[in-house]
Amino acid sequence: MLVGEIRVLHAGSRCAYGAPRIHAALRRAGRAVNSKKVERLMRKHRIVGITRRRRRSDPAGEAGGVRTRPDRPGLHRAPARDAARRRHD
């Protein structure tokens, strides 16, 4: 059964592999399976990969240096960076 194979591959990766890597491993093993089916089965059976990378803190804040407009939520504007308008004193 496909879910059993997914569980074996997932456990073999120390529960690190997500759907794309599981799908690739199944394809390498000769199993013709659709990536969306792998994603659906993993989601249904709550098989989740983990991220081992550390998150780096952003010195510019969570917005990444982008100014937000509180009067219009969801609208983000980057600061103007037009070199022609800058004055170098």
N, C-alpha and C positions, 0 to 999 in steps of 0.2 A: 504494500500500500504506500502511496506517495507521502502521506503524513509521517509514516514511520521512517522513511528515508530522509525526510527533512529533519526529523528529530535527531537521527543518528549524525547527520552532517553538522547540525547545529551544536550538538554536544561535543563532537570532535573538534570544533573550533573554540572550545571553552565558552560557548554561548555568545560568541562575538559576532558571528556572521549574520548579516541581515538578508533580506530577500534577494538582492542582486547577486551576492556571492553564493548563496545557496543555489540559485538558479544556474549560475555558471558551473558550479560543482556538479550539479545534476546533468547538465549538458555534456561536461567532460566525461562523466560516467556512462554516457550513451543513452541517457533518458531524454526523449523528446517531450519537453513540457513547456508550456507557455509561462512567461515571467509573471503575467498577471494572475495566473492560477496559483503560482507559488506565493505571491503576495497575499492573495485572498485566503489561502489555507493557513499561512503563518498568522495572519490577523485573526482568523476565526479560532485558532487553537492557542492564541496568545504566546506565540514564539517570537521573541524580540531579540535583536542583536544589541550589543552595547558599543558605546563609543569609548575608546581608550585614550583618545587625545585629550590633553589638558586644554582647557579654555584659557585663552590669554585675556587679561583685562585690557580694556580699551581706554587709553588715556584721554581720549576726546569725549568720553561718555558713551552711553548706550546708543545715542543717535549717530555716532560716528562722525561728529563734526557737522552734522546737518541741522540747520535751524528748522524748527517746526513752527507752524502758525497755530496758536491756541484758538484763534477765532474760527479756523477752518480745520477741524480734526481730520487726519488722514492725508493732509496735503503737506508735503515736505519740500522745502526749497533749499538748495545748496547755496552757500555764500557766493556772492559775485566774485569771479576771479578774472575779470577782464584786465589784461596787462596794460592796455592803452589808457585806461582811466586811472591807474595808480600813479601817484607822484612819489618820486624817490628824492627825498631831501638830503 
